[in-house]
Every structure is written in C-alpha cells, then in structure tokens.
Amino acid sequence: MLEKRQQLPQEQFIASDYFIYCLEGVHEIEKDIVTEAQENLEQLAMKYEIASIYKTCDTIEGLEDSLNALILADHNFKDYEIIYLVITGEANSICLNDYYYSLQEIAEIFEGRLKGKILHFSNAKILDLDEEEAQYFLDITGAKGVSGYGNEFNGISSSNLDIAFFNLFKEDDNMLDVVEELHQRHYNVCKLLDFRLYY
C-alpha cells in the first residue's frame, strides 16, 4: 500500500474532489509518530471534508519516489491542487537528513511534472526566492505557484494559516483571489509570518 489516506466516511471521501498531498521531512521514516502536520490534516478532513494523503520522507530519493508514486500511480493526481511540504531548510533550499538541496535541484528532478500544482511550504523553513529563482522553478516544473512564509518558526507554527489557506481553495480555485481572501481574513497572521506567493 503506497499511501495513508486520512480516515473519512466513504461518501465524504468520494464526494471530495479536492485533495492535498502532504510530504513531511523526518529523521527516520521507520519511526511511527503522529506529527502536528498529520493532526492538522485529520482536522481538515473532519471539519472541512478535505481529503489528503500524508507521507514522510527522510532522503531526497524518498521525496522523489513519493512524488513519482503520486504522479504515476494515483489516478486522482489531477485533483491534487496543493502539494504541502513540511520540510526544514533555508531560503531557497530544503534539508533532508542534514543534506541541503536547492529548489533549482528540486525543479530539475520534477521537470514538467507539477503542471497546475501549487507547492506550499509550511514555516518549518522560510521561503525566500529572488525573481529569477522563482521563475526558474515555475518554468521547469510547470507548477502554478510556490507559496510559503518569509519569517521563521520562532515558536509560531503556520499550521492554522495553512489550514485556512487550503480551505479557501476548496471554495475558490483562483489562486490570487484565495491569497487576497486569506490576507483579508487573517491579516495579522499573514503579516506576522510573512505569507508569500510566487507565481
């Protein structure tokens, strides 16, 4: 079995035409612990009827295998608007098992395979790209947008704002309208965490 789907009553699962795919970077995938990201996805399922798949990875190969499995094996892939990454790192890189990979390297791994998707990073890492880096990532992967936060974790998790962001997409699939609405409804938190979108 490739995936852990959140437990939903069957009708809700079938009725949901909007999914989130969450990949979380962990130190060891063998350790079976429930993370904050997992709990948040369960809350999304129960409260907002948004289905998700949650996977962990501890290497760049694991990240690649997980996304490839999603792209190649999951017939619902077109329904996943958001790929949610809960991975540490720096401004334009991610860190898996103490190795850093630039978003440029990530883009080359997934060349042309993220068409129409939004890659959303939690504030486990800051996201700070210059125009050229952002454009390169979008052009190479085909992604619709990359979003995340300019301010570090500092004891304040982005998880509640992430949930609000995902829920707004259920109501409206226009990315710019969603971001505008998010800022109207949660202005202080957006400002505090420095929510940003590259498209």
Rosetta constraint file for C-alpha pairs under 8 A:
AtomPair CA 2 CA 69 HARMONIC 7.63 0.50
AtomPair CA 3 CA 53 HARMONIC 6.45 0.50
AtomPair CA 3 CA 54 HARMONIC 7.09 0.50
AtomPair CA 3 CA 55 HARMONIC 6.86 0.50
AtomPair CA 4 CA 53 HARMONIC 5.84 0.50
AtomPair CA 4 CA 54 HARMONIC 5.97 0.50
AtomPair CA 4 CA 55 HARMONIC 7.05 0.50
AtomPair CA 5 CA 51 HARMONIC 7.59 0.50
AtomPair CA 5 CA 52 HARMONIC 6.12 0.50
AtomPair CA 5 CA 53 HARMONIC 4.83 0.50
AtomPair CA 5 CA 54 HARMONIC 6.81 0.50
AtomPair CA 6 CA 41 HARMONIC 7.53 0.50
AtomPair CA 6 CA 42 HARMONIC 6.32 0.50
AtomPair CA 6 CA 45 HARMONIC 7.07 0.50
AtomPair CA 6 CA 51 HARMONIC 6.59 0.50
AtomPair CA 6 CA 52 HARMONIC 6.08 0.50
AtomPair CA 6 CA 53 HARMONIC 6.58 0.50
AtomPair CA 6 CA 54 HARMONIC 7.78 0.50
AtomPair CA 7 CA 42 HARMONIC 7.81 0.50
AtomPair CA 7 CA 45 HARMONIC 7.96 0.50
AtomPair CA 8 CA 12 HARMONIC 6.34 0.50
AtomPair CA 8 CA 13 HARMONIC 5.85 0.50
AtomPair CA 8 CA 45 HARMONIC 6.92 0.50
AtomPair CA 8 CA 46 HARMONIC 7.49 0.50
AtomPair CA 8 CA 51 HARMONIC 7.71 0.50
AtomPair CA 9 CA 13 HARMONIC 6.36 0.50
AtomPair CA 10 CA 14 HARMONIC 6.19 0.50
AtomPair CA 11 CA 15 HARMONIC 5.85 0.50
AtomPair CA 12 CA 16 HARMONIC 6.07 0.50
AtomPair CA 12 CA 49 HARMONIC 6.55 0.50
AtomPair CA 13 CA 49 HARMONIC 7.75 0.50
AtomPair CA 13 CA 51 HARMONIC 6.50 0.50
AtomPair CA 16 CA 49 HARMONIC 6.83 0.50
AtomPair CA 16 CA 50 HARMONIC 6.48 0.50
AtomPair CA 16 CA 51 HARMONIC 6.64 0.50
AtomPair CA 17 CA 79 HARMONIC 6.16 0.50
AtomPair CA 18 CA 50 HARMONIC 6.44 0.50
AtomPair CA 18 CA 51 HARMONIC 6.90 0.50
AtomPair CA 18 CA 79 HARMONIC 5.39 0.50
AtomPair CA 18 CA 80 HARMONIC 6.18 0.50
AtomPair CA 18 CA 81 HARMONIC 7.06 0.50
AtomPair CA 18 CA 170 HARMONIC 6.72 0.50
AtomPair CA 19 CA 50 HARMONIC 6.16 0.50
AtomPair CA 19 CA 51 HARMONIC 5.04 0.50
AtomPair CA 19 CA 52 HARMONIC 5.16 0.50
AtomPair CA 19 CA 53 HARMONIC 7.73 0.50
AtomPair CA 19 CA 79 HARMONIC 5.94 0.50
AtomPair CA 19 CA 80 HARMONIC 4.70 0.50
AtomPair CA 19 CA 81 HARMONIC 6.72 0.50
AtomPair CA 19 CA 82 HARMONIC 7.37 0.50
AtomPair CA 20 CA 50 HARMONIC 7.51 0.50
AtomPair CA 20 CA 51 HARMONIC 6.53 0.50
AtomPair CA 20 CA 52 HARMONIC 4.57 0.50
AtomPair CA 20 CA 53 HARMONIC 6.50 0.50
AtomPair CA 20 CA 80 HARMONIC 5.53 0.50
AtomPair CA 20 CA 81 HARMONIC 6.71 0.50
AtomPair CA 20 CA 82 HARMONIC 5.28 0.50
AtomPair CA 20 CA 83 HARMONIC 6.08 0.50
AtomPair CA 20 CA 84 HARMONIC 6.89 0.50
AtomPair CA 21 CA 52 HARMONIC 5.59 0.50
AtomPair CA 21 CA 53 HARMONIC 4.96 0.50
AtomPair CA 21 CA 54 HARMONIC 6.19 0.50
AtomPair CA 21 CA 80 HARMONIC 6.60 0.50
AtomPair CA 21 CA 82 HARMONIC 6.45 0.50
AtomPair CA 21 CA 83 HARMONIC 4.86 0.50
AtomPair CA 21 CA 84 HARMONIC 5.93 0.50
AtomPair CA 22 CA 52 HARMONIC 7.22 0.50
AtomPair CA 22 CA 53 HARMONIC 6.10 0.50
AtomPair CA 22 CA 54 HARMONIC 4.78 0.50
AtomPair CA 22 CA 55 HARMONIC 6.28 0.50
AtomPair CA 22 CA 83 HARMONIC 5.90 0.50
AtomPair CA 22 CA 84 HARMONIC 4.52 0.50
AtomPair CA 22 CA 85 HARMONIC 5.89 0.50
AtomPair CA 22 CA 86 HARMONIC 7.42 0.50
AtomPair CA 23 CA 54 HARMONIC 6.06 0.50
AtomPair CA 23 CA 55 HARMONIC 5.02 0.50
AtomPair CA 23 CA 56 HARMONIC 5.47 0.50
AtomPair CA 23 CA 57 HARMONIC 6.93 0.50
AtomPair CA 23 CA 63 HARMONIC 7.58 0.50
AtomPair CA 23 CA 66 HARMONIC 7.98 0.50
AtomPair CA 23 CA 83 HARMONIC 7.60 0.50
AtomPair CA 23 CA 84 HARMONIC 6.26 0.50
AtomPair CA 23 CA 85 HARMONIC 5.12 0.50
AtomPair CA 23 CA 86 HARMONIC 6.26 0.50
AtomPair CA 23 CA 87 HARMONIC 7.86 0.50
AtomPair CA 24 CA 37 HARMONIC 7.80 0.50
AtomPair CA 24 CA 54 HARMONIC 7.73 0.50
AtomPair CA 24 CA 55 HARMONIC 6.38 0.50
AtomPair CA 24 CA 56 HARMONIC 4.72 0.50
AtomPair CA 24 CA 57 HARMONIC 6.22 0.50
AtomPair CA 24 CA 85 HARMONIC 5.92 0.50
AtomPair CA 24 CA 86 HARMONIC 4.56 0.50
AtomPair CA 24 CA 87 HARMONIC 5.70 0.50
AtomPair CA 25 CA 56 HARMONIC 5.79 0.50
AtomPair CA 25 CA 57 HARMONIC 5.09 0.50
AtomPair CA 25 CA 58 HARMONIC 5.58 0.50
AtomPair CA 25 CA 85 HARMONIC 7.92 0.50
AtomPair CA 25 CA 86 HARMONIC 6.23 0.50
AtomPair CA 25 CA 87 HARMONIC 4.73 0.50
AtomPair CA 25 CA 88 HARMONIC 7.25 0.50
AtomPair CA 25 CA 96 HARMONIC 6.32 0.50
AtomPair CA 26 CA 56 HARMONIC 6.38 0.50
AtomPair CA 26 CA 57 HARMONIC 6.08 0.50
AtomPair CA 26 CA 58 HARMONIC 5.28 0.50
AtomPair CA 26 CA 87 HARMONIC 7.83 0.50
AtomPair CA 26 CA 96 HARMONIC 7.55 0.50
AtomPair CA 26 CA 97 HARMONIC 7.78 0.50
AtomPair CA 27 CA 58 HARMONIC 5.63 0.50
AtomPair CA 27 CA 96 HARMONIC 7.69 0.50
AtomPair CA 27 CA 97 HARMONIC 6.02 0.50
AtomPair CA 28 CA 57 HARMONIC 7.87 0.50
AtomPair CA 28 CA 58 HARMONIC 5.96 0.50
AtomPair CA 29 CA 56 HARMONIC 6.15 0.50
AtomPair CA 29 CA 57 HARMONIC 6.14 0.50
AtomPair CA 29 CA 58 HARMONIC 6.19 0.50
AtomPair CA 34 CA 38 HARMONIC 6.24 0.50
AtomPair CA 34 CA 39 HARMONIC 7.16 0.50
AtomPair CA 35 CA 39 HARMONIC 6.45 0.50
AtomPair CA 36 CA 40 HARMONIC 6.16 0.50
AtomPair CA 37 CA 41 HARMONIC 6.28 0.50
AtomPair CA 37 CA 86 HARMONIC 7.46 0.50
AtomPair CA 37 CA 159 HARMONIC 7.29 0.50
AtomPair CA 38 CA 42 HARMONIC 6.33 0.50
AtomPair CA 38 CA 54 HARMONIC 7.01 0.50
AtomPair CA 39 CA 43 HARMONIC 6.29 0.50
AtomPair CA 40 CA 44 HARMONIC 6.22 0.50
AtomPair CA 40 CA 159 HARMONIC 7.04 0.50
AtomPair CA 40 CA 163 HARMONIC 7.30 0.50
AtomPair CA 41 CA 45 HARMONIC 6.22 0.50
AtomPair CA 41 CA 51 HARMONIC 7.98 0.50
AtomPair CA 41 CA 52 HARMONIC 6.80 0.50
AtomPair CA 42 CA 46 HARMONIC 6.19 0.50
AtomPair CA 43 CA 47 HARMONIC 5.72 0.50
AtomPair CA 43 CA 48 HARMONIC 7.71 0.50
AtomPair CA 44 CA 48 HARMONIC 5.21 0.50
AtomPair CA 44 CA 49 HARMONIC 6.35 0.50
AtomPair CA 44 CA 50 HARMONIC 5.59 0.50
AtomPair CA 44 CA 51 HARMONIC 7.48 0.50
AtomPair CA 44 CA 163 HARMONIC 6.81 0.50
AtomPair CA 44 CA 167 HARMONIC 7.81 0.50
AtomPair CA 45 CA 49 HARMONIC 4.43 0.50
AtomPair CA 45 CA 50 HARMONIC 4.72 0.50
AtomPair CA 45 CA 51 HARMONIC 5.42 0.50
AtomPair CA 45 CA 52 HARMONIC 7.50 0.50
AtomPair CA 46 CA 50 HARMONIC 7.84 0.50
AtomPair CA 48 CA 167 HARMONIC 6.94 0.50
AtomPair CA 50 CA 167 HARMONIC 7.65 0.50
AtomPair CA 50 CA 170 HARMONIC 7.78 0.50
AtomPair CA 55 CA 66 HARMONIC 7.41 0.50
AtomPair CA 57 CA 62 HARMONIC 5.09 0.50
AtomPair CA 57 CA 63 HARMONIC 5.63 0.50
AtomPair CA 57 CA 66 HARMONIC 7.78 0.50
AtomPair CA 58 CA 62 HARMONIC 6.34 0.50
AtomPair CA 58 CA 63 HARMONIC 7.61 0.50
AtomPair CA 58 CA 96 HARMONIC 5.69 0.50
AtomPair CA 58 CA 97 HARMONIC 5.98 0.50
AtomPair CA 59 CA 63 HARMONIC 6.40 0.50
AtomPair CA 59 CA 96 HARMONIC 5.46 0.50
AtomPair CA 59 CA 97 HARMONIC 6.34 0.50
AtomPair CA 60 CA 64 HARMONIC 6.19 0.50
AtomPair CA 60 CA 96 HARMONIC 6.67 0.50
AtomPair CA 61 CA 65 HARMONIC 5.97 0.50
AtomPair CA 62 CA 66 HARMONIC 6.00 0.50
AtomPair CA 63 CA 67 HARMONIC 6.28 0.50
AtomPair CA 64 CA 68 HARMONIC 5.95 0.50
AtomPair CA 64 CA 109 HARMONIC 7.38 0.50
AtomPair CA 64 CA 110 HARMONIC 7.94 0.50
AtomPair CA 65 CA 69 HARMONIC 5.94 0.50
AtomPair CA 66 CA 70 HARMONIC 6.32 0.50
AtomPair CA 67 CA 71 HARMONIC 6.10 0.50
AtomPair CA 68 CA 72 HARMONIC 5.76 0.50
AtomPair CA 68 CA 73 HARMONIC 7.78 0.50
AtomPair CA 69 CA 73 HARMONIC 5.23 0.50
AtomPair CA 69 CA 74 HARMONIC 7.00 0.50
AtomPair CA 70 CA 74 HARMONIC 5.10 0.50
AtomPair CA 70 CA 77 HARMONIC 6.50 0.50
AtomPair CA 71 CA 77 HARMONIC 5.97 0.50
AtomPair CA 71 CA 113 HARMONIC 7.54 0.50
AtomPair CA 76 CA 80 HARMONIC 7.10 0.50
AtomPair CA 80 CA 117 HARMONIC 7.28 0.50
AtomPair CA 81 CA 116 HARMONIC 7.23 0.50
AtomPair CA 81 CA 117 HARMONIC 5.09 0.50
AtomPair CA 81 CA 118 HARMONIC 6.14 0.50
AtomPair CA 82 CA 117 HARMONIC 5.80 0.50
AtomPair CA 82 CA 118 HARMONIC 4.86 0.50
AtomPair CA 82 CA 119 HARMONIC 5.93 0.50
AtomPair CA 82 CA 120 HARMONIC 6.74 0.50
AtomPair CA 82 CA 166 HARMONIC 7.84 0.50
AtomPair CA 83 CA 117 HARMONIC 7.02 0.50
AtomPair CA 83 CA 118 HARMONIC 6.20 0.50
AtomPair CA 83 CA 119 HARMONIC 4.91 0.50
AtomPair CA 83 CA 120 HARMONIC 6.11 0.50
AtomPair CA 84 CA 119 HARMONIC 6.09 0.50
AtomPair CA 84 CA 120 HARMONIC 4.86 0.50
AtomPair CA 84 CA 121 HARMONIC 5.98 0.50
AtomPair CA 84 CA 122 HARMONIC 7.37 0.50
AtomPair CA 85 CA 119 HARMONIC 7.22 0.50
AtomPair CA 85 CA 120 HARMONIC 6.05 0.50
AtomPair CA 85 CA 121 HARMONIC 4.82 0.50
AtomPair CA 85 CA 122 HARMONIC 6.35 0.50
AtomPair CA 86 CA 121 HARMONIC 6.06 0.50
AtomPair CA 86 CA 122 HARMONIC 5.30 0.50
AtomPair CA 86 CA 123 HARMONIC 7.74 0.50
AtomPair CA 86 CA 124 HARMONIC 6.17 0.50
AtomPair CA 87 CA 94 HARMONIC 6.44 0.50
AtomPair CA 87 CA 95 HARMONIC 6.83 0.50
AtomPair CA 87 CA 96 HARMONIC 7.53 0.50
AtomPair CA 87 CA 121 HARMONIC 7.44 0.50
AtomPair CA 87 CA 122 HARMONIC 7.47 0.50
AtomPair CA 87 CA 124 HARMONIC 5.93 0.50
AtomPair CA 87 CA 125 HARMONIC 6.57 0.50
AtomPair CA 88 CA 94 HARMONIC 5.82 0.50
AtomPair CA 88 CA 95 HARMONIC 5.44 0.50
AtomPair CA 88 CA 96 HARMONIC 7.54 0.50
AtomPair CA 88 CA 124 HARMONIC 4.97 0.50
AtomPair CA 88 CA 125 HARMONIC 4.63 0.50
AtomPair CA 89 CA 93 HARMONIC 5.49 0.50
AtomPair CA 89 CA 94 HARMONIC 4.01 0.50
AtomPair CA 89 CA 95 HARMONIC 4.60 0.50
AtomPair CA 89 CA 100 HARMONIC 7.12 0.50
AtomPair CA 89 CA 124 HARMONIC 7.50 0.50
AtomPair CA 89 CA 125 HARMONIC 4.94 0.50
AtomPair CA 89 CA 126 HARMONIC 7.20 0.50
AtomPair CA 90 CA 94 HARMONIC 6.29 0.50
AtomPair CA 90 CA 95 HARMONIC 7.75 0.50
AtomPair CA 90 CA 125 HARMONIC 5.86 0.50
AtomPair CA 90 CA 126 HARMONIC 5.91 0.50
AtomPair CA 90 CA 127 HARMONIC 7.13 0.50
AtomPair CA 91 CA 125 HARMONIC 7.29 0.50
AtomPair CA 91 CA 126 HARMONIC 5.31 0.50
AtomPair CA 91 CA 127 HARMONIC 4.77 0.50
AtomPair CA 91 CA 128 HARMONIC 4.49 0.50
AtomPair CA 91 CA 129 HARMONIC 6.63 0.50
AtomPair CA 92 CA 102 HARMONIC 5.83 0.50
AtomPair CA 92 CA 103 HARMONIC 5.69 0.50
AtomPair CA 92 CA 127 HARMONIC 6.21 0.50
AtomPair CA 92 CA 128 HARMONIC 5.99 0.50
AtomPair CA 92 CA 129 HARMONIC 5.86 0.50
AtomPair CA 93 CA 100 HARMONIC 6.23 0.50
AtomPair CA 93 CA 101 HARMONIC 5.27 0.50
AtomPair CA 93 CA 102 HARMONIC 4.04 0.50
AtomPair CA 93 CA 103 HARMONIC 5.30 0.50
AtomPair CA 94 CA 100 HARMONIC 5.61 0.50
AtomPair CA 94 CA 101 HARMONIC 5.40 0.50
AtomPair CA 94 CA 102 HARMONIC 6.45 0.50
AtomPair CA 94 CA 103 HARMONIC 7.28 0.50
AtomPair CA 94 CA 125 HARMONIC 7.56 0.50
AtomPair CA 95 CA 99 HARMONIC 5.41 0.50
AtomPair CA 95 CA 100 HARMONIC 4.46 0.50
AtomPair CA 95 CA 101 HARMONIC 6.38 0.50
AtomPair CA 96 CA 100 HARMONIC 6.58 0.50
AtomPair CA 101 CA 105 HARMONIC 6.28 0.50
AtomPair CA 101 CA 106 HARMONIC 7.00 0.50
AtomPair CA 102 CA 106 HARMONIC 6.46 0.50
AtomPair CA 103 CA 107 HARMONIC 5.95 0.50
AtomPair CA 103 CA 133 HARMONIC 8.00 0.50
AtomPair CA 103 CA 137 HARMONIC 6.94 0.50
AtomPair CA 104 CA 108 HARMONIC 6.38 0.50
AtomPair CA 104 CA 133 HARMONIC 7.27 0.50
AtomPair CA 104 CA 136 HARMONIC 7.33 0.50
AtomPair CA 104 CA 137 HARMONIC 6.27 0.50
AtomPair CA 105 CA 109 HARMONIC 6.38 0.50
AtomPair CA 106 CA 110 HARMONIC 6.43 0.50
AtomPair CA 107 CA 111 HARMONIC 5.80 0.50
AtomPair CA 107 CA 136 HARMONIC 7.96 0.50
AtomPair CA 107 CA 137 HARMONIC 5.35 0.50
AtomPair CA 107 CA 138 HARMONIC 8.00 0.50
AtomPair CA 107 CA 140 HARMONIC 5.97 0.50
AtomPair CA 107 CA 141 HARMONIC 5.56 0.50
AtomPair CA 108 CA 140 HARMONIC 6.79 0.50
AtomPair CA 108 CA 141 HARMONIC 7.42 0.50
AtomPair CA 110 CA 114 HARMONIC 6.88 0.50
AtomPair CA 110 CA 140 HARMONIC 7.88 0.50
AtomPair CA 110 CA 141 HARMONIC 5.73 0.50
AtomPair CA 111 CA 140 HARMONIC 5.22 0.50
AtomPair CA 111 CA 141 HARMONIC 4.49 0.50
AtomPair CA 111 CA 142 HARMONIC 7.48 0.50
AtomPair CA 112 CA 140 HARMONIC 5.96 0.50
AtomPair CA 112 CA 141 HARMONIC 4.35 0.50
AtomPair CA 112 CA 142 HARMONIC 5.19 0.50
AtomPair CA 113 CA 141 HARMONIC 5.76 0.50
AtomPair CA 113 CA 142 HARMONIC 6.72 0.50
AtomPair CA 114 CA 141 HARMONIC 5.31 0.50
AtomPair CA 114 CA 142 HARMONIC 5.38 0.50
AtomPair CA 114 CA 143 HARMONIC 4.91 0.50
AtomPair CA 115 CA 141 HARMONIC 6.71 0.50
AtomPair CA 115 CA 142 HARMONIC 4.32 0.50
AtomPair CA 115 CA 143 HARMONIC 4.84 0.50
AtomPair CA 115 CA 144 HARMONIC 6.76 0.50
AtomPair CA 116 CA 142 HARMONIC 6.65 0.50
AtomPair CA 116 CA 143 HARMONIC 5.23 0.50
AtomPair CA 116 CA 144 HARMONIC 4.78 0.50
AtomPair CA 117 CA 142 HARMONIC 7.88 0.50
AtomPair CA 117 CA 143 HARMONIC 4.93 0.50
AtomPair CA 117 CA 144 HARMONIC 5.30 0.50
AtomPair CA 117 CA 145 HARMONIC 6.92 0.50
AtomPair CA 118 CA 143 HARMONIC 6.03 0.50
AtomPair CA 118 CA 144 HARMONIC 5.49 0.50
AtomPair CA 118 CA 145 HARMONIC 4.75 0.50
AtomPair CA 118 CA 146 HARMONIC 5.65 0.50
AtomPair CA 118 CA 147 HARMONIC 7.32 0.50
AtomPair CA 119 CA 143 HARMONIC 7.37 0.50
AtomPair CA 119 CA 145 HARMONIC 6.40 0.50
AtomPair CA 119 CA 146 HARMONIC 4.79 0.50
AtomPair CA 119 CA 147 HARMONIC 6.28 0.50
AtomPair CA 120 CA 146 HARMONIC 5.84 0.50
AtomPair CA 120 CA 147 HARMONIC 4.71 0.50
AtomPair CA 120 CA 148 HARMONIC 5.63 0.50
AtomPair CA 121 CA 125 HARMONIC 7.28 0.50
AtomPair CA 121 CA 127 HARMONIC 7.47 0.50
AtomPair CA 121 CA 146 HARMONIC 7.87 0.50
AtomPair CA 121 CA 147 HARMONIC 6.21 0.50
AtomPair CA 121 CA 148 HARMONIC 4.67 0.50
AtomPair CA 121 CA 149 HARMONIC 7.44 0.50
AtomPair CA 122 CA 148 HARMONIC 6.02 0.50
AtomPair CA 122 CA 149 HARMONIC 7.18 0.50
AtomPair CA 122 CA 158 HARMONIC 6.03 0.50
AtomPair CA 122 CA 159 HARMONIC 7.04 0.50
AtomPair CA 122 CA 162 HARMONIC 7.10 0.50
AtomPair CA 123 CA 148 HARMONIC 6.66 0.50
AtomPair CA 123 CA 149 HARMONIC 5.69 0.50
AtomPair CA 123 CA 151 HARMONIC 7.33 0.50
AtomPair CA 123 CA 152 HARMONIC 6.17 0.50
AtomPair CA 123 CA 153 HARMONIC 5.62 0.50
AtomPair CA 123 CA 157 HARMONIC 6.60 0.50
AtomPair CA 123 CA 158 HARMONIC 5.60 0.50
AtomPair CA 123 CA 193 HARMONIC 7.88 0.50
AtomPair CA 124 CA 152 HARMONIC 7.25 0.50
AtomPair CA 124 CA 153 HARMONIC 6.07 0.50
AtomPair CA 124 CA 157 HARMONIC 7.76 0.50
AtomPair CA 125 CA 149 HARMONIC 7.77 0.50
AtomPair CA 125 CA 152 HARMONIC 6.52 0.50
AtomPair CA 125 CA 153 HARMONIC 7.45 0.50
AtomPair CA 126 CA 148 HARMONIC 7.05 0.50
AtomPair CA 126 CA 149 HARMONIC 5.44 0.50
AtomPair CA 126 CA 150 HARMONIC 5.10 0.50
AtomPair CA 126 CA 151 HARMONIC 5.87 0.50
AtomPair CA 126 CA 152 HARMONIC 5.56 0.50
AtomPair CA 127 CA 147 HARMONIC 7.67 0.50
AtomPair CA 127 CA 148 HARMONIC 5.61 0.50
AtomPair CA 127 CA 149 HARMONIC 5.47 0.50
AtomPair CA 127 CA 150 HARMONIC 5.42 0.50
AtomPair CA 127 CA 196 HARMONIC 7.97 0.50
AtomPair CA 128 CA 149 HARMONIC 7.84 0.50
AtomPair CA 128 CA 150 HARMONIC 6.04 0.50
AtomPair CA 129 CA 133 HARMONIC 5.73 0.50
AtomPair CA 129 CA 134 HARMONIC 5.74 0.50
AtomPair CA 130 CA 134 HARMONIC 6.24 0.50
AtomPair CA 131 CA 135 HARMONIC 6.05 0.50
AtomPair CA 132 CA 136 HARMONIC 6.04 0.50
AtomPair CA 133 CA 137 HARMONIC 6.27 0.50
AtomPair CA 134 CA 138 HARMONIC 6.28 0.50
AtomPair CA 134 CA 146 HARMONIC 7.84 0.50
AtomPair CA 134 CA 198 HARMONIC 6.31 0.50
AtomPair CA 134 CA 199 HARMONIC 7.64 0.50
AtomPair CA 135 CA 139 HARMONIC 5.93 0.50
AtomPair CA 135 CA 199 HARMONIC 7.63 0.50
AtomPair CA 136 CA 140 HARMONIC 5.99 0.50
AtomPair CA 137 CA 141 HARMONIC 6.04 0.50
AtomPair CA 137 CA 142 HARMONIC 7.97 0.50
AtomPair CA 137 CA 143 HARMONIC 7.78 0.50
AtomPair CA 138 CA 142 HARMONIC 5.38 0.50
AtomPair CA 138 CA 143 HARMONIC 5.13 0.50
AtomPair CA 138 CA 144 HARMONIC 6.78 0.50
AtomPair CA 138 CA 145 HARMONIC 6.78 0.50
AtomPair CA 138 CA 146 HARMONIC 7.82 0.50
AtomPair CA 138 CA 199 HARMONIC 7.17 0.50
AtomPair CA 139 CA 143 HARMONIC 7.47 0.50
AtomPair CA 144 CA 199 HARMONIC 6.20 0.50
AtomPair CA 145 CA 197 HARMONIC 6.74 0.50
AtomPair CA 145 CA 198 HARMONIC 5.54 0.50
AtomPair CA 145 CA 199 HARMONIC 4.40 0.50
AtomPair CA 146 CA 197 HARMONIC 5.74 0.50
AtomPair CA 146 CA 198 HARMONIC 5.15 0.50
AtomPair CA 146 CA 199 HARMONIC 6.54 0.50
AtomPair CA 147 CA 195 HARMONIC 7.47 0.50
AtomPair CA 147 CA 196 HARMONIC 5.58 0.50
AtomPair CA 147 CA 197 HARMONIC 4.24 0.50
AtomPair CA 147 CA 198 HARMONIC 6.16 0.50
AtomPair CA 148 CA 195 HARMONIC 5.84 0.50
AtomPair CA 148 CA 196 HARMONIC 5.56 0.50
AtomPair CA 148 CA 197 HARMONIC 6.65 0.50
AtomPair CA 149 CA 193 HARMONIC 5.80 0.50
AtomPair CA 149 CA 194 HARMONIC 5.20 0.50
AtomPair CA 149 CA 195 HARMONIC 4.49 0.50
AtomPair CA 149 CA 196 HARMONIC 5.67 0.50
AtomPair CA 150 CA 193 HARMONIC 6.46 0.50
AtomPair CA 150 CA 194 HARMONIC 4.88 0.50
AtomPair CA 150 CA 195 HARMONIC 6.42 0.50
AtomPair CA 150 CA 196 HARMONIC 6.88 0.50
AtomPair CA 151 CA 192 HARMONIC 7.51 0.50
AtomPair CA 151 CA 193 HARMONIC 5.05 0.50
AtomPair CA 151 CA 194 HARMONIC 5.72 0.50
AtomPair CA 152 CA 193 HARMONIC 7.39 0.50
AtomPair CA 153 CA 157 HARMONIC 5.86 0.50
AtomPair CA 153 CA 158 HARMONIC 7.66 0.50
AtomPair CA 158 CA 162 HARMONIC 5.95 0.50
AtomPair CA 158 CA 193 HARMONIC 7.35 0.50
AtomPair CA 159 CA 163 HARMONIC 6.19 0.50
AtomPair CA 160 CA 164 HARMONIC 6.32 0.50
AtomPair CA 161 CA 165 HARMONIC 6.07 0.50
AtomPair CA 161 CA 186 HARMONIC 7.75 0.50
AtomPair CA 161 CA 189 HARMONIC 7.43 0.50
AtomPair CA 161 CA 190 HARMONIC 7.74 0.50
AtomPair CA 162 CA 166 HARMONIC 6.21 0.50
AtomPair CA 163 CA 167 HARMONIC 6.07 0.50
AtomPair CA 164 CA 168 HARMONIC 6.22 0.50
AtomPair CA 164 CA 182 HARMONIC 7.31 0.50
AtomPair CA 165 CA 169 HARMONIC 6.65 0.50
AtomPair CA 165 CA 178 HARMONIC 7.34 0.50
AtomPair CA 165 CA 179 HARMONIC 7.62 0.50
AtomPair CA 165 CA 182 HARMONIC 6.40 0.50
AtomPair CA 166 CA 170 HARMONIC 6.81 0.50
AtomPair CA 167 CA 171 HARMONIC 7.02 0.50
AtomPair CA 168 CA 172 HARMONIC 6.26 0.50
AtomPair CA 168 CA 178 HARMONIC 5.99 0.50
AtomPair CA 168 CA 181 HARMONIC 7.89 0.50
AtomPair CA 168 CA 182 HARMONIC 7.54 0.50
AtomPair CA 169 CA 173 HARMONIC 5.25 0.50
AtomPair CA 169 CA 174 HARMONIC 7.69 0.50
AtomPair CA 169 CA 175 HARMONIC 7.58 0.50
AtomPair CA 169 CA 178 HARMONIC 6.43 0.50
AtomPair CA 172 CA 177 HARMONIC 7.57 0.50
AtomPair CA 172 CA 178 HARMONIC 6.63 0.50
AtomPair CA 173 CA 178 HARMONIC 7.34 0.50
AtomPair CA 174 CA 178 HARMONIC 6.19 0.50
AtomPair CA 175 CA 179 HARMONIC 6.31 0.50
AtomPair CA 176 CA 180 HARMONIC 6.18 0.50
AtomPair CA 177 CA 181 HARMONIC 6.06 0.50
AtomPair CA 178 CA 182 HARMONIC 6.02 0.50
AtomPair CA 179 CA 183 HARMONIC 6.25 0.50
AtomPair CA 180 CA 184 HARMONIC 6.28 0.50
AtomPair CA 181 CA 185 HARMONIC 6.12 0.50
AtomPair CA 182 CA 186 HARMONIC 5.76 0.50
AtomPair CA 182 CA 187 HARMONIC 7.32 0.50
AtomPair CA 182 CA 190 HARMONIC 7.82 0.50
AtomPair CA 183 CA 187 HARMONIC 4.55 0.50
AtomPair CA 183 CA 190 HARMONIC 6.16 0.50
AtomPair CA 186 CA 190 HARMONIC 6.10 0.50
AtomPair CA 187 CA 191 HARMONIC 6.08 0.50
AtomPair CA 188 CA 192 HARMONIC 5.97 0.50
AtomPair CA 189 CA 193 HARMONIC 5.95 0.50
AtomPair CA 189 CA 194 HARMONIC 7.91 0.50
AtomPair CA 190 CA 194 HARMONIC 5.46 0.50
AtomPair CA 190 CA 195 HARMONIC 5.06 0.50
AtomPair CA 191 CA 195 HARMONIC 6.73 0.50
